[in-house]
């Protein structure tokens, strides 16, 4: 799960915990979800709608994790990105 990987990365860089917000859309019998994760003032939102909030949060976490673990970002403080 990318949520765990992102939390570990934030912990290693002493950034505090990521904060997740999920939006539910659609009828109660067939809801869809999009999620946003905030990491040290940087925001990532899931690109697609999902049938579960967990899937939506995982995609948002994946986007954040991939961005901050890329070689071009290295150990740059997130506030400088």
Buried (B, 14 or more C-beta within 10 A) or exposed (E): EBBEBBBEBBEEBEBEEBEBEBBEEEEEEEBBBBBBBBBBEBEBBBEEBBEEBEBBBBBBBBBBBBBBEEEEBEEEEBEEE
